[in-house]
Amino acid sequence: MLRTTTVAAVRAFKPVQVSAIPRRAYSDDAFKKKETAEEAKYFRAKEAEEIKKLKEALAAKEKEIAALKNKK
């Protein structure tokens, strides 16, 4: 009887890299960019509101100064 040998296909063992940080299918960079843009938009609006209040206060002071100058 002939002896037959079977050869099994063997794959090279490739260890799976395990990380404490979960990997996501989406880019974290896109979210960081959006967050930065939203923060910039928020602070621009706040600064515009502050500038508007300061301009109104300046106009009121200028009226007051003009009234005092006319009084003399």
PQR file with spaces between the fields and no chain letter, atoms N, CA, C, O and H, PARSE charges and radii, in Angstrom:
ATOM       1  N    MET     1       0.806   -1.141    0.000 -0.4000 1.5000
ATOM       2  CA   MET     1       0.000    0.000    0.000 -0.0000 2.0000
ATOM       3  C    MET     1       0.882    1.249    0.000  0.5500 1.7000
ATOM       4  O    MET     1       1.882    1.336    0.712 -0.5500 1.4000
ATOM       5  N    LEU     2       0.479    2.184   -0.807 -0.4000 1.5000
ATOM       6  CA   LEU     2       1.251    3.405   -0.900 -0.0000 2.0000
ATOM       7  C    LEU     2       0.876    4.324    0.260  0.5500 1.7000
ATOM       8  O    LEU     2      -0.274    4.440    0.685 -0.5500 1.4000
ATOM       9  H    LEU     2      -0.334    2.113   -1.385  0.4000 1.0000
ATOM      10  N    ARG     3       1.863    4.919    0.699 -0.4000 1.5000
ATOM      11  CA   ARG     3       1.652    5.854    1.796 -0.0000 2.0000
ATOM      12  C    ARG     3       1.341    7.240    1.221  0.5500 1.7000
ATOM      13  O    ARG     3       2.099    7.754    0.399 -0.5500 1.4000
ATOM      14  H    ARG     3       2.797    4.825    0.354  0.4000 1.0000
ATOM      15  N    THR     4       0.253    7.832    1.641 -0.4000 1.5000
ATOM      16  CA   THR     4      -0.093    9.168    1.161 -0.0000 2.0000
ATOM      17  C    THR     4       0.058   10.154    2.309  0.5500 1.7000
ATOM      18  O    THR     4      -0.312    9.882    3.451 -0.5500 1.4000
ATOM      19  H    THR     4      -0.363    7.414    2.309  0.4000 1.0000
ATOM      20  N    THR     5       0.591   11.260    1.978 -0.4000 1.5000
ATOM      21  CA   THR     5       0.744   12.313    2.988 -0.0000 2.0000
ATOM      22  C    THR     5      -0.140   13.487    2.603  0.5500 1.7000
ATOM      23  O    THR     5      -0.267   13.850    1.434 -0.5500 1.4000
ATOM      24  H    THR     5       0.892   11.481    1.051  0.4000 1.0000
ATOM      25  N    THR     6      -0.721   14.042    3.591 -0.4000 1.5000
ATOM      26  CA   THR     6      -1.545   15.225    3.328 -0.0000 2.0000
ATOM      27  C    THR     6      -0.813   16.436    3.869  0.5500 1.7000
ATOM      28  O    THR     6      -0.236   16.412    4.956 -0.5500 1.4000
ATOM      29  H    THR     6      -0.618   13.747    4.541  0.4000 1.0000
ATOM      30  N    VAL     7      -0.853   17.472    3.094 -0.4000 1.5000
ATOM      31  CA   VAL     7      -0.210   18.703    3.494 -0.0000 2.0000
ATOM      32  C    VAL     7      -1.332   19.712    3.787  0.5500 1.7000
ATOM      33  O    VAL     7      -2.153   20.027    2.925 -0.5500 1.4000
ATOM      34  H    VAL     7      -1.322   17.492    2.211  0.4000 1.0000
ATOM      35  N    ALA     8      -1.337   20.189    4.993 -0.4000 1.5000
ATOM      36  CA   ALA     8      -2.336   21.185    5.364 -0.0000 2.0000
ATOM      37  C    ALA     8      -1.758   22.574    5.121  0.5500 1.7000
ATOM      38  O    ALA     8      -0.585   22.840    5.382 -0.5500 1.4000
ATOM      39  H    ALA     8      -0.670   19.932    5.693  0.4000 1.0000
ATOM      40  N    ALA     9      -2.596   23.421    4.629 -0.4000 1.5000
ATOM      41  CA   ALA     9      -2.155   24.796    4.403 -0.0000 2.0000
ATOM      42  C    ALA     9      -2.056   25.480    5.770  0.5500 1.7000
ATOM      43  O    ALA     9      -2.999   25.453    6.561 -0.5500 1.4000
ATOM      44  H    ALA     9      -3.549   23.204    4.417  0.4000 1.0000
ATOM      45  N    VAL    10      -0.925   26.078    6.024 -0.4000 1.5000
ATOM      46  CA   VAL    10      -0.697   26.723    7.307 -0.0000 2.0000
ATOM      47  C    VAL    10      -0.513   28.217    7.070  0.5500 1.7000
ATOM      48  O    VAL    10       0.313   28.639    6.260 -0.5500 1.4000
ATOM      49  H    VAL    10      -0.159   26.100    5.381  0.4000 1.0000
ATOM      50  N    ARG    11      -1.281   28.985    7.775 -0.4000 1.5000
ATOM      51  CA   ARG    11      -1.124   30.435    7.684 -0.0000 2.0000
ATOM      52  C    ARG    11      -0.138   30.894    8.746  0.5500 1.7000
ATOM      53  O    ARG    11      -0.030   30.325    9.832 -0.5500 1.4000
ATOM      54  H    ARG    11      -1.952   28.642    8.432  0.4000 1.0000
ATOM      55  N    ALA    12       0.561   31.930    8.385 -0.4000 1.5000
ATOM      56  CA   ALA    12       1.476   32.513    9.370 -0.0000 2.0000
ATOM      57  C    ALA    12       0.632   33.227   10.424  0.5500 1.7000
ATOM      58  O    ALA    12      -0.328   33.922   10.091 -0.5500 1.4000
ATOM      59  H    ALA    12       0.473   32.392    7.503  0.4000 1.0000
ATOM      60  N    PHE    13       0.985   33.059   11.667 -0.4000 1.5000
ATOM      61  CA   PHE    13       0.235   33.676   12.759 -0.0000 2.0000
ATOM      62  C    PHE    13       0.517   35.168   12.779  0.5500 1.7000
ATOM      63  O    PHE    13       1.668   35.597   12.861 -0.5500 1.4000
ATOM      64  H    PHE    13       1.765   32.495   11.938  0.4000 1.0000
ATOM      65  N    LYS    14      -0.527   35.936   12.703 -0.4000 1.5000
ATOM      66  CA   LYS    14      -0.399   37.381   12.731 -0.0000 2.0000
ATOM      67  C    LYS    14      -1.123   37.868   13.976  0.5500 1.7000
ATOM      68  O    LYS    14      -2.349   37.777   14.046 -0.5500 1.4000
ATOM      69  H    LYS    14      -1.462   35.588   12.636  0.4000 1.0000
ATOM      70  N    PRO    15      -0.391   38.386   14.966 -0.5600 1.5000
ATOM      71  CA   PRO    15      -1.066   38.828   16.187  0.2800 2.0000
ATOM      72  C    PRO    15      -1.955   40.038   15.926  0.5500 1.7000
ATOM      73  O    PRO    15      -1.606   40.929   15.151 -0.5500 1.4000
ATOM      74  N    VAL    16      -3.075   40.053   16.567 -0.4000 1.5000
ATOM      75  CA   VAL    16      -4.009   41.163   16.443 -0.0000 2.0000
ATOM      76  C    VAL    16      -3.558   42.261   17.385  0.5500 1.7000
ATOM      77  O    VAL    16      -3.289   42.021   18.562 -0.5500 1.4000
ATOM      78  H    VAL    16      -3.359   39.330   17.196  0.4000 1.0000
ATOM      79  N    GLN    17      -3.479   43.453   16.858 -0.4000 1.5000
ATOM      80  CA   GLN    17      -3.051   44.575   17.679 -0.0000 2.0000
ATOM      81  C    GLN    17      -4.228   45.035   18.525  0.5500 1.7000
ATOM      82  O    GLN    17      -5.273   45.414   17.998 -0.5500 1.4000
ATOM      83  H    GLN    17      -3.698   43.648   15.902  0.4000 1.0000
ATOM      84  N    VAL    18      -4.053   44.998   19.819 -0.4000 1.5000
ATOM      85  CA   VAL    18      -5.094   45.407   20.740 -0.0000 2.0000
ATOM      86  C    VAL    18      -4.700   46.755   21.310  0.5500 1.7000
ATOM      87  O    VAL    18      -3.573   46.954   21.765 -0.5500 1.4000
ATOM      88  H    VAL    18      -3.204   44.690   20.247  0.4000 1.0000
ATOM      89  N    SER    19      -5.648   47.675   21.275 -0.4000 1.5000
ATOM      90  CA   SER    19      -5.379   49.016   21.744 -0.0000 2.0000
ATOM      91  C    SER    19      -6.445   49.415   22.749  0.5500 1.7000
ATOM      92  O    SER    19      -7.594   48.980   22.665 -0.5500 1.4000
ATOM      93  H    SER    19      -6.563   47.514   20.906  0.4000 1.0000
ATOM      94  N    ALA    20      -6.047   50.250   23.699 -0.4000 1.5000
ATOM      95  CA   ALA    20      -7.003   50.747   24.677 -0.0000 2.0000
ATOM      96  C    ALA    20      -7.933   51.765   24.036  0.5500 1.7000
ATOM      97  O    ALA    20      -9.047   51.982   24.513 -0.5500 1.4000
ATOM      98  H    ALA    20      -5.114   50.604   23.766  0.4000 1.0000
ATOM      99  N    ILE    21      -7.477   52.390   22.955 -0.4000 1.5000
ATOM     100  CA   ILE    21      -8.270   53.388   22.254 -0.0000 2.0000
ATOM     101  C    ILE    21      -9.064   52.673   21.158  0.5500 1.7000
ATOM     102  O    ILE    21      -8.471   52.060   20.270 -0.5500 1.4000
ATOM     103  H    ILE    21      -6.573   52.214   22.567  0.4000 1.0000
ATOM     104  N    PRO    22     -10.383   52.742   21.209 -0.5600 1.5000
ATOM     105  CA   PRO    22     -11.167   52.071   20.167  0.2800 2.0000
ATOM     106  C    PRO    22     -10.989   52.760   18.821  0.5500 1.7000
ATOM     107  O    PRO    22     -10.927   53.987   18.744 -0.5500 1.4000
ATOM     108  N    ARG    23     -10.909   51.989   17.802 -0.4000 1.5000
ATOM     109  CA   ARG    23     -10.783   52.521   16.447 -0.0000 2.0000
ATOM     110  C    ARG    23     -12.177   52.700   15.872  0.5500 1.7000
ATOM     111  O    ARG    23     -13.054   51.858   16.061 -0.5500 1.4000
ATOM     112  H    ARG    23     -10.960   50.992   17.865  0.4000 1.0000
ATOM     113  N    ARG    24     -12.367   53.792   15.177 -0.4000 1.5000
ATOM     114  CA   ARG    24     -13.676   54.081   14.607 -0.0000 2.0000
ATOM     115  C    ARG    24     -13.574   54.100   13.090  0.5500 1.7000
ATOM     116  O    ARG    24     -12.495   54.226   12.512 -0.5500 1.4000
ATOM     117  H    ARG    24     -11.655   54.477   15.023  0.4000 1.0000
ATOM     118  N    ALA    25     -14.717   53.973   12.482 -0.4000 1.5000
ATOM     119  CA   ALA    25     -14.760   53.989   11.022 -0.0000 2.0000
ATOM     120  C    ALA    25     -14.724   55.409   10.483  0.5500 1.7000
ATOM     121  O    ALA    25     -14.487   55.606    9.291 -0.5500 1.4000
ATOM     122  H    ALA    25     -15.594   53.870   12.951  0.4000 1.0000
ATOM     123  N    TYR    26     -14.952   56.405   11.335 -0.4000 1.5000
ATOM     124  CA   TYR    26     -14.949   57.787   10.886 -0.0000 2.0000
ATOM     125  C    TYR    26     -13.683   58.489   11.364  0.5500 1.7000
ATOM     126  O    TYR    26     -12.961   57.986   12.225 -0.5500 1.4000
ATOM     127  H    TYR    26     -15.144   56.245   12.304  0.4000 1.0000
ATOM     128  N    SER    27     -13.436   59.625   10.805 -0.4000 1.5000
ATOM     129  CA   SER    27     -12.214   60.361   11.115 -0.0000 2.0000
ATOM     130  C    SER    27     -12.432   61.279   12.311  0.5500 1.7000
ATOM     131  O    SER    27     -13.356   62.092   12.307 -0.5500 1.4000
ATOM     132  H    SER    27     -14.022   60.034   10.106  0.4000 1.0000
ATOM     133  N    ASP    28     -11.605   61.159   13.312 -0.4000 1.5000
ATOM     134  CA   ASP    28     -11.672   62.068   14.458 -0.0000 2.0000
ATOM     135  C    ASP    28     -11.310   63.485   14.028  0.5500 1.7000
ATOM     136  O    ASP    28     -11.775   64.458   14.621 -0.5500 1.4000
ATOM     137  H    ASP    28     -10.854   60.499   13.314  0.4000 1.0000
ATOM     138  N    ASP    29     -10.483   63.596   13.002 -0.4000 1.5000
ATOM     139  CA   ASP    29     -10.034   64.906   12.547 -0.0000 2.0000
ATOM     140  C    ASP    29     -11.205   65.755   12.059  0.5500 1.7000
ATOM     141  O    ASP    29     -11.227   66.966   12.281 -0.5500 1.4000
ATOM     142  H    ASP    29     -10.105   62.805   12.520  0.4000 1.0000
ATOM     143  N    ALA    30     -12.160   65.141   11.410 -0.4000 1.5000
ATOM     144  CA   ALA    30     -13.317   65.889   10.907 -0.0000 2.0000
ATOM     145  C    ALA    30     -14.113   66.468   12.066  0.5500 1.7000
ATOM     146  O    ALA    30     -14.592   67.600   11.993 -0.5500 1.4000
ATOM     147  H    ALA    30     -12.143   64.157   11.230  0.4000 1.0000
ATOM     148  N    PHE    31     -14.254   65.696   13.128 -0.4000 1.5000
ATOM     149  CA   PHE    31     -14.992   66.187   14.287 -0.0000 2.0000
ATOM     150  C    PHE    31     -14.231   67.298   14.993  0.5500 1.7000
ATOM     151  O    PHE    31     -14.840   68.248   15.485 -0.5500 1.4000
ATOM     152  H    PHE    31     -13.865   64.776   13.187  0.4000 1.0000
ATOM     153  N    LYS    32     -12.920   67.193   15.050 -0.4000 1.5000
ATOM     154  CA   LYS    32     -12.113   68.242   15.670 -0.0000 2.0000
ATOM     155  C    LYS    32     -12.226   69.540   14.872  0.5500 1.7000
ATOM     156  O    LYS    32     -12.322   70.625   15.445 -0.5500 1.4000
ATOM     157  H    LYS    32     -12.426   66.421   14.650  0.4000 1.0000
ATOM     158  N    LYS    33     -12.214   69.416   13.554 -0.4000 1.5000
ATOM     159  CA   LYS    33     -12.352   70.605   12.702 -0.0000 2.0000
ATOM     160  C    LYS    33     -13.712   71.260   12.907  0.5500 1.7000
ATOM     161  O    LYS    33     -13.809   72.483   12.998 -0.5500 1.4000
ATOM     162  H    LYS    33     -12.136   68.535   13.089  0.4000 1.0000
ATOM     163  N    LYS    34     -14.760   70.445   12.978 -0.4000 1.5000
ATOM     164  CA   LYS    34     -16.108   70.985   13.176 -0.0000 2.0000
ATOM     165  C    LYS    34     -16.212   71.653   14.539  0.5500 1.7000
ATOM     166  O    LYS    34     -16.804   72.724   14.668 -0.5500 1.4000
ATOM     167  H    LYS    34     -14.681   69.451   12.903  0.4000 1.0000
ATOM     168  N    GLU    35     -15.635   71.018   15.559 -0.4000 1.5000
ATOM     169  CA   GLU    35     -15.675   71.589   16.907 -0.0000 2.0000
ATOM     170  C    GLU    35     -14.953   72.936   16.943  0.5500 1.7000
ATOM     171  O    GLU    35     -15.448   73.897   17.533 -0.5500 1.4000
ATOM     172  H    GLU    35     -15.154   70.147   15.454  0.4000 1.0000
ATOM     173  N    THR    36     -13.791   72.999   16.316 -0.4000 1.5000
ATOM     174  CA   THR    36     -13.023   74.244   16.269 -0.0000 2.0000
ATOM     175  C    THR    36     -13.806   75.331   15.543  0.5500 1.7000
ATOM     176  O    THR    36     -13.822   76.484   15.975 -0.5500 1.4000
ATOM     177  H    THR    36     -13.389   72.219   15.837  0.4000 1.0000
ATOM     178  N    ALA    37     -14.453   74.965   14.441 -0.4000 1.5000
ATOM     179  CA   ALA    37     -15.245   75.939   13.684 -0.0000 2.0000
ATOM     180  C    ALA    37     -16.429   76.443   14.505  0.5500 1.7000
ATOM     181  O    ALA    37     -16.734   77.635   14.492 -0.5500 1.4000
ATOM     182  H    ALA    37     -14.440   74.028   14.090  0.4000 1.0000
ATOM     183  N    GLU    38     -17.096   75.533   15.222 -0.4000 1.5000
ATOM     184  CA   GLU    38     -18.246   75.933   16.042 -0.0000 2.0000
ATOM     185  C    GLU    38     -17.807   76.855   17.179  0.5500 1.7000
ATOM     186  O    GLU    38     -18.495   77.824   17.497 -0.5500 1.4000
ATOM     187  H    GLU    38     -16.848   74.565   15.233  0.4000 1.0000
ATOM     188  N    GLU    39     -16.655   76.549   17.792 -0.4000 1.5000
ATOM     189  CA   GLU    39     -16.141   77.403   18.864 -0.0000 2.0000
ATOM     190  C    GLU    39     -15.806   78.790   18.323  0.5500 1.7000
ATOM     191  O    GLU    39     -16.127   79.798   18.953 -0.5500 1.4000
ATOM     192  H    GLU    39     -16.096   75.761   17.534  0.4000 1.0000
ATOM     193  N    ALA    40     -15.171   78.845   17.172 -0.4000 1.5000
ATOM     194  CA   ALA    40     -14.807   80.133   16.570 -0.0000 2.0000
ATOM     195  C    ALA    40     -16.068   80.936   16.256  0.5500 1.7000
ATOM     196  O    ALA    40     -16.113   82.145   16.488 -0.5500 1.4000
ATOM     197  H    ALA    40     -14.910   78.026   16.660  0.4000 1.0000
ATOM     198  N    LYS    41     -17.083   80.266   15.731 -0.4000 1.5000
ATOM     199  CA   LYS    41     -18.345   80.941   15.414 -0.0000 2.0000
ATOM     200  C    LYS    41     -18.986   81.499   16.680  0.5500 1.7000
ATOM     201  O    LYS    41     -19.480   82.627   16.678 -0.5500 1.4000
ATOM     202  H    LYS    41     -17.046   79.285   15.543  0.4000 1.0000
ATOM     203  N    TYR    42     -18.983   80.726   17.751 -0.4000 1.5000
ATOM     204  CA   TYR    42     -19.572   81.157   19.020 -0.0000 2.0000
ATOM     205  C    TYR    42     -18.856   82.396   19.553  0.5500 1.7000
ATOM     206  O    TYR    42     -19.501   83.371   19.940 -0.5500 1.4000
ATOM     207  H    TYR    42     -18.583   79.810   17.753  0.4000 1.0000
ATOM     208  N    PHE    43     -17.527   82.357   19.573 -0.4000 1.5000
ATOM     209  CA   PHE    43     -16.770   83.478   20.126 -0.0000 2.0000
ATOM     210  C    PHE    43     -16.839   84.718   19.238  0.5500 1.7000
ATOM     211  O    PHE    43     -16.815   85.837   19.750 -0.5500 1.4000
ATOM     212  H    PHE    43     -17.003   81.565   19.258  0.4000 1.0000
ATOM     213  N    ARG    44     -16.925   84.544   17.920 -0.4000 1.5000
ATOM     214  CA   ARG    44     -17.113   85.702   17.038 -0.0000 2.0000
ATOM     215  C    ARG    44     -18.444   86.386   17.336  0.5500 1.7000
ATOM     216  O    ARG    44     -18.525   87.614   17.362 -0.5500 1.4000
ATOM     217  H    ARG    44     -16.945   83.635   17.504  0.4000 1.0000
ATOM     218  N    ALA    45     -19.484   85.588   17.560 -0.4000 1.5000
ATOM     219  CA   ALA    45     -20.802   86.160   17.877 -0.0000 2.0000
ATOM     220  C    ALA    45     -20.758   86.890   19.214  0.5500 1.7000
ATOM     221  O    ALA    45     -21.322   87.977   19.346 -0.5500 1.4000
ATOM     222  H    ALA    45     -19.418   84.591   17.539  0.4000 1.0000
ATOM     223  N    LYS    46     -20.090   86.300   20.210 -0.4000 1.5000
ATOM     224  CA   LYS    46     -19.976   86.949   21.527 -0.0000 2.0000
ATOM     225  C    LYS    46     -19.206   88.265   21.409  0.5500 1.7000
ATOM     226  O    LYS    46     -19.606   89.273   21.991 -0.5500 1.4000
ATOM     227  H    LYS    46     -19.632   85.418   20.103  0.4000 1.0000
ATOM     228  N    GLU    47     -18.109   88.256   20.662 -0.4000 1.5000
ATOM     229  CA   GLU    47     -17.311   89.464   20.492 -0.0000 2.0000
ATOM     230  C    GLU    47     -18.098   90.541   19.747  0.5500 1.7000
ATOM     231  O    GLU    47     -18.006   91.720   20.086 -0.5500 1.4000
ATOM     232  H    GLU    47     -17.784   87.437   20.189  0.4000 1.0000
ATOM     233  N    ALA    48     -18.874   90.144   18.732 -0.4000 1.5000
ATOM     234  CA   ALA    48     -19.686   91.107   17.992 -0.0000 2.0000
ATOM     235  C    ALA    48     -20.726   91.738   18.919  0.5500 1.7000
ATOM     236  O    ALA    48     -20.998   92.935   18.828 -0.5500 1.4000
ATOM     237  H    ALA    48     -18.950   89.186   18.456  0.4000 1.0000
ATOM     238  N    GLU    49     -21.298   90.940   19.800 -0.4000 1.5000
ATOM     239  CA   GLU    49     -22.275   91.454   20.761 -0.0000 2.0000
ATOM     240  C    GLU    49     -21.614   92.446   21.725  0.5500 1.7000
ATOM     241  O    GLU    49     -22.187   93.492   22.031 -0.5500 1.4000
ATOM     242  H    GLU    49     -21.077   89.968   19.875  0.4000 1.0000
ATOM     243  N    GLU    50     -20.419   92.119   22.198 -0.4000 1.5000
ATOM     244  CA   GLU    50     -19.686   93.021   23.094 -0.0000 2.0000
ATOM     245  C    GLU    50     -19.330   94.325   22.387  0.5500 1.7000
ATOM     246  O    GLU    50     -19.458   95.401   22.971 -0.5500 1.4000
ATOM     247  H    GLU    50     -19.953   91.269   21.949  0.4000 1.0000
ATOM     248  N    ILE    51     -18.887   94.237   21.140 -0.4000 1.5000
ATOM     249  CA   ILE    51     -18.525   95.432   20.375 -0.0000 2.0000
ATOM     250  C    ILE    51     -19.751   96.328   20.186  0.5500 1.7000
ATOM     251  O    ILE    51     -19.663   97.551   20.296 -0.5500 1.4000
ATOM     252  H    ILE    51     -18.784   93.363   20.666  0.4000 1.0000
ATOM     253  N    LYS    52     -20.899   95.700   19.899 -0.4000 1.5000
ATOM     254  CA   LYS    52     -22.135   96.474   19.731 -0.0000 2.0000
ATOM     255  C    LYS    52     -22.477   97.224   21.015  0.5500 1.7000
ATOM     256  O    LYS    52     -22.840   98.399   20.963 -0.5500 1.4000
ATOM     257  H    LYS    52     -20.971   94.707   19.810  0.4000 1.0000
ATOM     258  N    LYS    53     -22.365   96.562   22.166 -0.4000 1.5000
ATOM     259  CA   LYS    53     -22.645   97.218   23.450 -0.0000 2.0000
ATOM     260  C    LYS    53     -21.670   98.357   23.716  0.5500 1.7000
ATOM     261  O    LYS    53     -22.066   99.423   24.189 -0.5500 1.4000
ATOM     262  H    LYS    53     -22.070   95.608   22.209  0.4000 1.0000
ATOM     263  N    LEU    54     -20.388   98.128   23.409 -0.4000 1.5000
ATOM     264  CA   LEU    54     -19.384   99.172   23.620 -0.0000 2.0000
ATOM     265  C    LEU    54     -19.637  100.388   22.721  0.5500 1.7000
ATOM     266  O    LEU    54     -19.475  101.530   23.151 -0.5500 1.4000
ATOM     267  H    LEU    54     -20.067   97.263   23.025  0.4000 1.0000
ATOM     268  N    LYS    55     -20.036  100.129   21.466 -0.4000 1.5000
ATOM     269  CA   LYS    55     -20.334  101.237   20.553 -0.0000 2.0000
ATOM     270  C    LYS    55     -21.531  102.033   21.050  0.5500 1.7000
ATOM     271  O    LYS    55     -21.544  103.261   20.969 -0.5500 1.4000
ATOM     272  H    LYS    55     -20.168   99.201   21.117  0.4000 1.0000
ATOM     273  N    GLU    56     -22.543  101.325   21.568 -0.4000 1.5000
ATOM     274  CA   GLU    56     -23.714  102.022   22.113 -0.0000 2.0000
ATOM     275  C    GLU    56     -23.322  102.867   23.330  0.5500 1.7000
ATOM     276  O    GLU    56     -23.779  104.000   23.481 -0.5500 1.4000
ATOM     277  H    GLU    56     -22.533  100.328   21.633  0.4000 1.0000
ATOM     278  N    ALA    57     -22.473  102.306   24.194 -0.4000 1.5000
ATOM     279  CA   ALA    57     -22.013  103.048   25.368 -0.0000 2.0000
ATOM     280  C    ALA    57     -21.195  104.260   24.945  0.5500 1.7000
ATOM     281  O    ALA    57     -21.332  105.332   25.533 -0.5500 1.4000
ATOM     282  H    ALA    57     -22.101  101.386   24.072  0.4000 1.0000
ATOM     283  N    LEU    58     -20.351  104.107   23.939 -0.4000 1.5000
ATOM     284  CA   LEU    58     -19.541  105.210   23.428 -0.0000 2.0000
ATOM     285  C    LEU    58     -20.428  106.311   22.862  0.5500 1.7000
ATOM     286  O    LEU    58     -20.187  107.494   23.105 -0.5500 1.4000
ATOM     287  H    LEU    58     -20.240  103.236   23.461  0.4000 1.0000
ATOM     288  N    ALA    59     -21.450  105.925   22.110 -0.4000 1.5000
ATOM     289  CA   ALA    59     -22.362  106.920   21.538 -0.0000 2.0000
ATOM     290  C    ALA    59     -23.086  107.680   22.646  0.5500 1.7000
ATOM     291  O    ALA    59     -23.282  108.891   22.550 -0.5500 1.4000
ATOM     292  H    ALA    59     -21.646  104.964   21.912  0.4000 1.0000
ATOM     293  N    ALA    60     -23.484  106.961   23.702 -0.4000 1.5000
ATOM     294  CA   ALA    60     -24.160  107.618   24.827 -0.0000 2.0000
ATOM     295  C    ALA    60     -23.221  108.599   25.520  0.5500 1.7000
ATOM     296  O    ALA    60     -23.633  109.703   25.876 -0.5500 1.4000
ATOM     297  H    ALA    60     -23.325  105.977   23.780  0.4000 1.0000
ATOM     298  N    LYS    61     -21.962  108.207   25.712 -0.4000 1.5000
ATOM     299  CA   LYS    61     -20.977  109.101   26.347 -0.0000 2.0000
ATOM     300  C    LYS    61     -20.696  110.316   25.475  0.5500 1.7000
ATOM     301  O    LYS    61     -20.546  111.426   25.986 -0.5500 1.4000
ATOM     302  H    LYS    61     -21.628  107.310   25.422  0.4000 1.0000
ATOM     303  N    GLU    62     -20.624  110.112   24.153 -0.4000 1.5000
ATOM     304  CA   GLU    62     -20.387  111.240   23.249 -0.0000 2.0000
ATOM     305  C    GLU    62     -21.552  112.222   23.291  0.5500 1.7000
ATOM     306  O    GLU    62     -21.348  113.435   23.240 -0.5500 1.4000
ATOM     307  H    GLU    62     -20.746  109.210   23.739  0.4000 1.0000
ATOM     308  N    LYS    63     -22.777  111.695   23.384 -0.4000 1.5000
ATOM     309  CA   LYS    63     -23.949  112.577   23.514 -0.0000 2.0000
ATOM     310  C    LYS    63     -23.874  113.365   24.815  0.5500 1.7000
ATOM     311  O    LYS    63     -24.171  114.559   24.858 -0.5500 1.4000
ATOM     312  H    LYS    63     -22.942  110.710   23.426  0.4000 1.0000
ATOM     313  N    GLU    64     -23.472  112.673   25.866 -0.4000 1.5000
ATOM     314  CA   GLU    64     -23.349  113.321   27.173 -0.0000 2.0000
ATOM     315  C    GLU    64     -22.293  114.420   27.135  0.5500 1.7000
ATOM     316  O    GLU    64     -22.511  115.506   27.672 -0.5500 1.4000
ATOM     317  H    GLU    64     -23.230  111.703   25.830  0.4000 1.0000
ATOM     318  N    ILE    65     -21.163  114.151   26.514 -0.4000 1.5000
ATOM     319  CA   ILE    65     -20.089  115.146   26.402 -0.0000 2.0000
ATOM     320  C    ILE    65     -20.553  116.336   25.571  0.5500 1.7000
ATOM     321  O    ILE    65     -20.292  117.490   25.913 -0.5500 1.4000
ATOM     322  H    ILE    65     -20.985  113.269   26.078  0.4000 1.0000
ATOM     323  N    ALA    66     -21.245  116.038   24.473 -0.4000 1.5000
ATOM     324  CA   ALA    66     -21.757  117.123   23.618 -0.0000 2.0000
ATOM     325  C    ALA    66     -22.759  117.983   24.383  0.5500 1.7000
ATOM     326  O    ALA    66     -22.768  119.207   24.245 -0.5500 1.4000
ATOM     327  H    ALA    66     -21.457  115.101   24.195  0.4000 1.0000
ATOM     328  N    ALA    67     -23.597  117.345   25.184 -0.4000 1.5000
ATOM     329  CA   ALA    67     -24.579  118.094   25.975 -0.0000 2.0000
ATOM     330  C    ALA    67     -23.883  118.979   27.007  0.5500 1.7000
ATOM     331  O    ALA    67     -24.310  120.108   27.247 -0.5500 1.4000
ATOM     332  H    ALA    67     -23.590  116.351   25.296  0.4000 1.0000
ATOM     333  N    LEU    68     -22.832  118.480   27.606 -0.4000 1.5000
ATOM     334  CA   LEU    68     -22.074  119.255   28.604 -0.0000 2.0000
ATOM     335  C    LEU    68     -21.353  120.433   27.936  0.5500 1.7000
ATOM     336  O    LEU    68     -21.283  121.520   28.509 -0.5500 1.4000
ATOM     337  H    LEU    68     -22.485  117.563   27.411  0.4000 1.0000
ATOM     338  N    LYS    69     -20.820  120.221   26.732 -0.4000 1.5000
ATOM     339  CA   LYS    69     -20.145  121.299   26.028 -0.0000 2.0000
ATOM     340  C    LYS    69     -21.129  122.386   25.627  0.5500 1.7000
ATOM     341  O    LYS    69     -20.798  123.571   25.684 -0.5500 1.4000
ATOM     342  H    LYS    69     -20.877  119.338   26.267  0.4000 1.0000
ATOM     343  N    ASN    70     -22.322  122.003   25.225 -0.4000 1.5000
ATOM     344  CA   ASN    70     -23.344  122.985   24.818 -0.0000 2.0000
ATOM     345  C    ASN    70     -23.893  123.751   26.013  0.5500 1.7000
ATOM     346  O    ASN    70     -24.381  124.872   25.868 -0.5500 1.4000
ATOM     347  H    ASN    70     -22.590  121.041   25.178  0.4000 1.0000
ATOM     348  N    LYS    71     -23.813  123.156   27.175 -0.4000 1.5000
ATOM     349  CA   LYS    71     -24.317  123.785   28.395 -0.0000 2.0000
ATOM     350  C    LYS    71     -23.466  125.000   28.796  0.5500 1.7000
ATOM     351  O    LYS    71     -23.984  125.974   29.344 -0.5500 1.4000
ATOM     352  H    LYS    71     -23.417  122.246   27.293  0.4000 1.0000
ATOM     353  N    LYS    72     -22.187  124.932   28.524 -0.4000 1.5000
ATOM     354  CA   LYS    72     -21.268  126.005   28.943 -0.0000 2.0000
ATOM     355  C    LYS    72     -21.490  127.249   28.214  0.5500 1.7000
ATOM     356  O    LYS    72     -20.798  128.237   28.454 -0.5500 1.4000
ATOM     357  H    LYS    72     -21.766  124.141   28.080  0.4000 1.0000
